[in-house]
Amino acid sequence: MVDPANLLAILMMAAVTYLTRIGGYILLRNRSLGPRAMAVLEAAPGCVLISVIAPAFVSDRPTDLIALACTVLAATRLSLLPTVLIGVGSAALLRHVLA
């Protein structure tokens, strides 16, 4: 049985996530963005990725540091999706093999 408070928290988080997702479309539906604004929006996924992997930079676990190196190398050569897959895959494989 799901605790009602937990269910409410999950539903509220889903609603906020959805509203932030469609908020940009609603606010900018009748406007055209300049090249500078488009560049910022295109860079956003990379910023999110960095915020997710940044804690690995200060990790003391060798597996995390090796996976981080693999991810950085992939990021210099590949697009975002393959880089994410290589980062997650290398972290999982290294943790399984070396831990």
C-alpha positions in Angstrom: 0.0 0.0 0.0 1.3 3.4 -0.9 1.4 6.0 1.8 -1.0 8.9 0.8 1.7 11.5 1.7 4.2 9.8 -0.7 1.6 9.5 -3.4 0.8 13.2 -3.1 4.4 14.1 -3.2 4.9 12.1 -6.4 1.9 13.6 -8.0 2.9 17.1 -7.1 6.5 16.5 -8.5 5.0 15.2 -11.7 2.7 18.2 -12.0 5.6 20.7 -11.5 7.8 18.8 -13.9 5.0 18.9 -16.5 4.3 22.5 -16.0 7.9 23.5 -16.4 8.1 21.4 -19.5 5.1 23.1 -21.2 5.7 26.5 -19.6 8.3 27.5 -22.2 6.0 26.6 -25.0 3.1 28.6 -23.5 5.2 31.7 -22.8 7.1 31.7 -26.1 4.4 30.4 -28.5 4.1 33.7 -30.4 7.7 34.7 -30.4 10.7 33.9 -32.5 14.0 33.4 -30.7 17.3 35.0 -31.8 20.4 33.0 -32.5 21.8 33.7 -29.1 18.7 32.4 -27.3 18.7 29.3 -29.4 22.3 28.6 -28.6 21.5 28.8 -24.9 18.6 26.4 -25.3 20.7 24.0 -27.3 23.4 24.0 -24.6 21.0 23.2 -21.8 21.2 19.4 -22.1 24.9 19.5 -21.7 24.6 21.7 -18.6 22.2 19.2 -17.1 24.6 16.3 -17.9 27.5 18.2 -16.3 25.4 18.8 -13.1 24.7 15.0 -12.9 28.3 13.9 -13.4 30.1 16.7 -11.5 30.1 14.8 -8.2 32.2 12.1 -9.8 35.0 14.7 -10.2 35.5 14.6 -6.4 35.0 10.9 -6.0 37.6 8.8 -4.2 36.5 5.6 -5.9 38.8 4.5 -8.8 35.8 3.0 -10.7 34.0 6.4 -10.8 37.2 8.2 -11.9 37.8 5.7 -14.7 34.2 6.0 -15.8 34.4 9.7 -15.7 37.5 9.6 -18.0 35.6 7.4 -20.4 32.7 9.8 -20.4 34.9 12.9 -21.0 36.7 11.1 -23.9 33.4 10.1 -25.4 32.1 13.7 -25.1 35.0 15.0 -27.1 34.1 12.6 -30.0 30.4 11.8 -29.9 27.0 13.5 -29.5 25.1 13.6 -26.3 23.2 10.3 -26.3 26.1 8.0 -27.0 28.2 9.9 -24.4 25.5 9.3 -21.8 25.2 5.7 -22.7 29.0 5.2 -22.6 29.2 7.0 -19.2 26.4 5.0 -17.6 27.6 1.7 -19.2 31.2 2.2 -18.2 30.3 3.1 -14.6 28.0 0.1 -14.3 30.6 -2.3 -15.9 33.5 -1.0 -13.8 31.5 -1.1 -10.6 30.5 -4.7 -11.3 33.9 -5.9 -12.3 36.1 -3.9 -9.9 33.9 -3.6 -6.9 
